[in-house]
Structures are given as C-alpha cells and as structure tokens.
Amino acid sequence: MSNDIQLQLVERLQSSTFAIQLDESTDIAGQAQLLVYVRYCFDNDVVEDFLFCKPVPLRTTGEDLFAMLNDFFIANKLEWSSCIGICTDGAAAMTGHKSGVVARVRTVSPNIISTHCMIHREALASKNLNESFGEVLNTCIKLVNWIKCRPLNGRLFAALCEESGSDHRHLLLHTEVRWLSRGKVLQRVFELRSELASFLMDKNSELVKFVSDNVWLAKLAYLADIFCQLNALNTSLQGRDSSMLKTTDKVKVKSKVFQTGARPVMMYGIETWTVKGEQKKKLIVAKLGMLRANKKYPRRTTDSSPPHRENSIPSGLSPIKSAHSWKVASDSKQALVGGQTFYKSNQELKAVN
C-alpha cells in the first residue's frame, strides 16, 4: 500500500511544479533521519504530502544530504527544474554558502527560491535572554537535575508531592533542542515551588536559598508566564494549510499583545506577598533595568520632558521584536510545507496556469 501511495505521489509531481521542505533529525535510537515534505498543485488546489524519510548512512554533511535527495529524484524521474522552492532550517549543512544543501541544489536548479523556516526563526529568537533571567533559567535546570539525577530523591520528592496534594508529582527535564521545553520546565518548577522549598530544606541543599527568595521567585514567575505565551505562539504557527500570511499575522497580533498588555510578572502581587521594603526596591530597579535595556525608559537627563512610556516591553521579549523584520512581499504568492514557506512569483504562477 505504501508503495502505491508513493507511486501516485510521484506521478503527480512529474506533471506539476512543486516545493520541498527538508530537515535532518535524530530519532530515539540515535539514527540520523532525512525527512522531506512536498507541496504541489493538484486539481486547482495546493496539496501537502510526506515525500520520504530515509536514514542517513554516515555523515550529515550537505554533500551527503544532497546526494540522498538527488538520488531520490533520479530514481523517480523527477526534474529539478520543476522544483521551484526549498525551505530548510538555519543549520550549516543546509544553508552553507559553498557546501550546504541549498547551494548544491542551486547548481542543478539555478532559479530555485530558498527560504528559512519561519518557525525556526521564532524559536531561535526566543532564546535571547539577558544575564539576569538566564541565571534564573540555569538555576531551574540545576534544581531539576539535582532531584532527577538521583532516583531516591526522585521517589521521595514524588511522595512529598502526593502527600501535599499537588497536581503534579514529577519535575520535567530540560531539553535544549525541544522548543517547548523551557516553558514547561519553568511552569512546573513554579507550580511546585513550595514542595521544592520543603524538600531542599530537609536535604540541607544550598539550592534552597533560591526557592526561598521572593525576588528570585518573581523572576521565575515572569519567565514562566512569558514562555507560556511563546509556546502558545510556536504551537499556533505549526500545522497543515498554513502560509506566510497566516503566520505573519499571528506573530504581529502576539507582538501587539506583548507591547500593549504585557508587564513584568515580577511586579504582580507585591501587595499580597511578604516582601520587605528593600526587596520591593530591588524589584522596581529590576523592572526599570529591563525597560531601559529595551530603550523604552531612558535614564534621567537634563531634559525636563517626560520619558516615552508607551509600548514598553521587557528585554525578554526579543522574539516579538525580531518578528517585525519578517516581511512578506505584496507581489508574491507562496506555498508552505509543514509551517515552512516557499515563494512562487506571479510569472511562475501564470506559467503553471
């Protein structure tokens, strides 16, 4: 059945122009896999399909990946001239100027249009954290690893969470390559902050000073809230039948929400938390520092005019600021595979029609 489906797909591609999206990933067994998706026109509609997934024999260089892709084209009698677009992530093996997959594809199809995956852009931009919040994230990872790397600690902490009636019994390990990992890890640590404080105090761990510090907890709450919003944005950009126009609109809408409504969560609840006057001053200074980092609240000068206070964004929201550079040409049409974008000019569309 799979061979028949692939044969039908190849027959459609042989008589149509198409665009491909490819990515190299590693499965749970440690085997590198090359995945290729395709978008093409069929019956006056744009269709998305899975083209193939093959294990990479040895190295994952641009030369080896292009060889696998080219061999598939030759074996199935597909013309490179019919491939009008290619979309990849920003890895050197894909986008290298001399030896990347895109560069080698241009040698056989000079007119092909290459694009950088928009979801990868958003994920890369969201990694930018200033030093203060980066330390909070690293501390959370240390907390989780200190408990998870010792099976006995893991079981004792799970029992403590169950006795206290918590909604969760386990912490989540952080995985750098998983885009949603940071938000979920931070959210779980914040939800189990009371249980963590009790457990670390019983174990006489030096890490208890963090979960007992209201300022540190306020920063943790801020990060958890912001990354929760970024995870929702990232998830909404994925899926079938997406396009550059749709994804750009979603990014712009989320950007406006952050600009007009988002305020540092570290300032929430100061009235209800047990915070000393000195700690409250530190919170306010930290907030102003974030706003100054984004050049929204300049330092006081001799000018008597008040600083511009509209559309203030904490410095942790760099992915939204980067989103303004993702423009869509008004005279272009595009095809998109799995959340990735390919452009098709009006002249090429007229030639197809």
Helices and strands as residue ranges (DSSP letters): H 2-14, E 18-26, E 32-42, E 45-55, H 62-75, G 80-82, E 83-88, H 92-95, H 101-108, E 113-116, H 118-125, H 131-148, H 151-163, H 181-191, H 193-202, H 208-211, H 214-237, H 244-261, G 265-267, H 277-293, G 315-317, H 318-323, E 332-337, E 340-345, H 346-352
